[in-house]
Amino acid sequence: MTDLLDPVSPPPIDPRFRRRWAEARREEGRRRLRILLSVAGALAVVAGVMGLLHSPLMRVRRVTILGNVHTPRPELLAAAGLSEGGTLMIDAGSGADQRAIQALPWVGTAHFARHWPWALVITVHERAPAALVPASRGGIDVVDRTGRVLEVLAPGERRPVLAVLQGARGAPAGQRVSPAGPSTDLAALLAAAASTPPALAGDGLTLGAGPNGQLVAYYGPDKVVVLLGNPPQIAYKLAVLGELAKRVQLSGYSQVDLRVPGRPALSPVPGTSNN
């Protein structure tokens, strides 16, 4: 009878299983080595690329600026902190650079495009002037349809052909004009200015705020009063005024009522007859 407490010897391992196990361990070691070598190679490539991008070889050598009619090139470069030969390509055209250029008075939008290895293209879309606003000391603010001051003209300086706004306070270039009073609808005045036909602006049209939020204009050297009424249909009303100015000598009238643009009413200057 066999003693139950005697140790039992383990069965012998087949040499084929031992060889397969050893081969599997060696293959796993080789796979881990390949992974480590791949990672190390990728890190070396990344380090090399980053080192190259931050080397003097990758500095901006040529900057092309498109669309800057009113904004000088040096002003654009200075705003974005760019210098040819002194700025790394990888650092040029960041979000901060874009915002800095768009803060310039005339600039609406700015787009950067890198052309590796050394060229940078900046495309600028400038704002369109819409009106003139009398400023302090006899100057004139040139503003866009949002009221942003594009430039401040000195007294006597040549002005663009635009409608003049009354009821707005001037501001420095790059900032926005403000209403002169609490009842002034500055947005409506700016929209009316942007809708003014060039011929009317050339005849010295001035736009202002009347009572109850209504708009009024003053036309020509005699400042003929033009009642425009509420802001809706302002473009149509100004187009009707432009047609009247072509057909009628408006200087013989003291007032033109366009509150109902389909039925304009003209009031002659007292003591004159108009046919």
C-alpha positions in Angstrom: 0.0 0.0 0.0 1.4 3.4 -1.0 1.9 6.0 1.7 -0.4 8.9 0.9 2.1 11.3 2.4 4.9 10.4 0.0 5.6 13.2 -2.5 4.4 12.6 -6.1 6.9 13.4 -8.8 5.6 15.8 -11.5 5.2 14.3 -15.0 8.1 15.1 -17.3 7.7 18.1 -19.7 7.7 17.3 -23.4 10.9 18.8 -24.9 8.8 20.2 -27.8 6.6 22.2 -25.4 9.8 23.6 -23.7 11.2 24.7 -27.1 7.9 26.3 -28.1 7.7 28.2 -24.8 11.3 29.4 -25.1 10.7 30.6 -28.7 7.6 32.5 -27.6 9.5 34.3 -24.9 12.3 35.2 -27.4 9.7 36.5 -29.9 8.0 38.6 -27.3 11.4 40.1 -26.3 12.1 40.9 -30.0 8.7 42.5 -30.4 9.3 44.7 -27.3 12.6 45.7 -28.7 11.1 46.7 -32.1 8.5 48.8 -30.3 11.2 50.5 -28.2 13.3 51.2 -31.2 10.3 52.6 -33.1 9.4 54.9 -30.2 13.0 56.1 -29.9 13.2 56.7 -33.6 9.9 58.7 -33.6 11.1 60.8 -30.7 14.4 61.4 -32.4 12.6 62.6 -35.6 10.3 64.9 -33.6 13.2 66.3 -31.7 15.1 66.9 -35.0 12.1 68.6 -36.6 11.5 70.8 -33.6 15.1 71.7 -33.4 15.1 72.6 -37.1 11.9 74.7 -36.8 13.5 76.7 -34.0 16.8 77.1 -35.7 17.9 80.3 -37.6 17.4 78.4 -40.9 13.7 78.6 -40.5 13.3 82.4 -39.9 10.9 84.4 -42.1 12.8 85.8 -45.0 9.9 87.3 -47.1 6.6 88.8 -46.1 4.0 89.6 -48.7 1.0 91.7 -47.7 -2.1 91.9 -49.8 -5.1 94.2 -49.6 -3.6 97.0 -47.5 -4.8 100.1 -49.2 -4.9 102.5 -46.2 -2.7 100.6 -43.7 1.0 101.0 -44.3 3.2 97.9 -44.5 5.4 98.9 -41.5 2.4 99.4 -39.4 1.1 96.0 -40.1 4.5 94.3 -39.5 4.9 96.2 -36.2 1.4 95.3 -35.0 2.1 91.6 -35.4 5.7 91.9 -34.1 7.1 90.5 -37.4 10.5 91.2 -38.9 12.1 89.7 -42.0 15.0 87.6 -40.8 14.1 87.9 -37.1 10.9 86.0 -36.7 10.7 82.2 -36.7 8.2 80.8 -39.2 6.7 78.6 -36.6 5.9 81.7 -34.4 4.5 83.9 -37.3 0.8 84.2 -37.8 -0.5 83.2 -34.3 -3.9 84.1 -33.0 -2.3 87.0 -31.1 -0.7 88.3 -34.3 -4.1 88.1 -36.1 -5.9 90.0 -33.3 -3.1 92.6 -33.2 -3.5 93.4 -36.9 -7.3 93.4 -36.7 -7.1 96.0 -33.9 -5.7 98.5 -36.5 -8.3 101.1 -37.4 -8.8 100.2 -41.1 -8.4 96.4 -40.8 -11.5 94.3 -40.7 -10.0 90.8 -41.0 -6.5 89.4 -41.5 -5.4 86.0 -42.6 -1.9 84.4 -42.4 -0.6 81.8 -44.8 2.9 80.1 -44.3 4.7 79.0 -47.4 7.6 76.9 -46.1 10.4 77.2 -45.7 10.7 81.0 -45.5 7.7 83.0 -47.0 4.7 84.4 -45.2 1.6 85.9 -46.9 -0.7 88.3 -45.0 -4.1 89.0 -46.6 -5.9 92.0 -45.2 -9.5 93.0 -45.8 -10.0 96.6 -44.9 -13.2 98.3 -43.8 -15.3 100.4 -46.1 -15.9 104.1 -45.0 -19.6 105.0 -44.7 -19.9 108.4 -43.1 -18.1 111.5 -41.7 -18.5 112.6 -38.1 -17.4 116.1 -36.9 -14.7 115.6 -34.3 -13.0 117.9 -31.8 -10.9 120.9 -33.0 -12.5 121.0 -36.4 -11.4 117.6 -37.4 -13.5 114.9 -39.1 -13.8 111.2 -38.2 -14.1 108.8 -41.1 -16.2 105.9 -39.8 -17.5 102.6 -41.2 -21.1 101.4 -41.0 -20.5 100.1 -37.4 -19.3 103.5 -36.2 -15.6 102.5 -36.0 -13.3 105.4 -36.6 -11.0 104.5 -39.5 -9.0 107.8 -39.5 -9.2 111.3 -38.2 -8.8 114.0 -40.8 -7.3 117.4 -39.8 -9.1 120.6 -40.6 -8.7 121.4 -44.3 -7.6 117.9 -45.2 -9.3 116.4 -48.2 -12.4 114.4 -47.3 -13.9 111.4 -49.0 -17.4 111.9 -50.6 -19.6 110.6 -47.8 -22.7 111.7 -45.9 -22.1 113.7 -42.7 -23.6 112.6 -39.4 -25.0 114.9 -36.8 -25.7 113.6 -33.3 -22.6 111.5 -32.9 -19.5 112.2 -30.7 -16.1 111.7 -32.3 -13.6 109.2 -31.1 -9.9 108.3 -31.6 -9.0 106.1 -34.6 -9.8 102.5 -33.9 -12.6 103.2 -31.5 -16.3 103.7 -32.1 -18.2 107.0 -32.1 -21.1 107.3 -29.6 -24.5 108.9 -29.6 -24.6 112.6 -28.7 -27.8 112.1 -26.8 -29.9 109.4 -25.2 -32.6 109.6 -27.9 -30.2 109.4 -30.9 -30.5 106.2 -32.8 -26.9 106.0 -34.0 -27.3 102.6 -35.7 -30.1 104.0 -37.8 -28.0 107.0 -38.7 -25.1 104.8 -39.7 -27.3 102.6 -41.8 -28.7 105.7 -43.6 -25.2 107.0 -44.3 -24.2 103.6 -45.7 -27.3 103.7 -48.0 -26.7 107.3 -49.2 -26.2 107.5 -53.0 -22.8 109.0 -53.9 -24.5 111.9 -55.8 -26.3 113.0 -52.7 -23.1 112.7 -50.6 -21.3 114.8 -53.2 -24.1 117.4 -52.8 -23.3 117.7 -49.1 -26.0 115.6 -47.5 -26.1 115.7 -43.7 -28.1 113.2 -41.6 -29.4 113.8 -38.2 -31.9 112.6 -35.6 -35.3 114.2 -35.4 -38.0 113.9 -32.7 -39.3 110.5 -31.7 -36.4 108.6 -33.2 -37.2 109.8 -36.8 -34.5 110.8 -39.2 -34.0 114.1 -40.9 -31.5 115.2 -43.6 -30.2 118.5 -44.8 -29.5 118.7 -48.5 -27.2 121.0 -50.6 -25.6 124.3 -49.7 -29.0 125.8 -48.7 -29.6 122.9 -46.2 -33.0 122.0 -47.5 -34.8 120.0 -44.7 -35.7 116.5 -45.8 -38.0 114.6 -43.5 -37.1 110.9 -43.7 -39.2 109.5 -40.9 -38.7 106.1 -39.4 -35.6 104.1 -40.3 -37.4 101.3 -42.3 -37.2 101.9 -46.1 -34.4 104.4 -45.6 -32.5 103.2 -48.7 -35.7 103.6 -50.8 -36.3 107.1 -49.3 -32.8 108.3 -50.1 -33.1 106.8 -53.7 -36.3 108.9 -54.1 -34.4 112.0 -52.9 -31.7 111.3 -55.4 -34.2 111.2 -58.2 -35.9 114.4 -57.0 -32.5 116.1 -56.9 -32.0 115.2 -60.6 -35.5 116.4 -61.7 -36.2 119.3 -59.5 -34.2 122.3 -58.3 -34.5 121.6 -54.6 -32.9 124.8 -53.6 -36.3 126.5 -54.3 -37.9 124.4 -51.5 -37.6 124.8 -47.8 -38.7 121.2 -47.0 -39.0 117.8 -48.7 -41.2 115.3 -46.9 -40.3 111.7 -47.7 -41.9 110.0 -44.8 -44.2 108.4 -47.3 -41.6 107.9 -50.1 -44.2 107.0 -52.7 -45.8 110.5 -52.3 -43.1 113.0 -51.7 -44.3 116.4 -50.5 -42.3 119.6 -51.4 -42.8 122.9 -49.6 -41.6 125.9 -51.6 -39.6 128.7 -50.0 -42.0 131.4 -49.1 -42.2 134.1 -51.8 -41.1 131.7 -54.6 -43.2 129.8 -57.2 -42.1 126.3 -58.3 -43.7 124.4 -61.1 
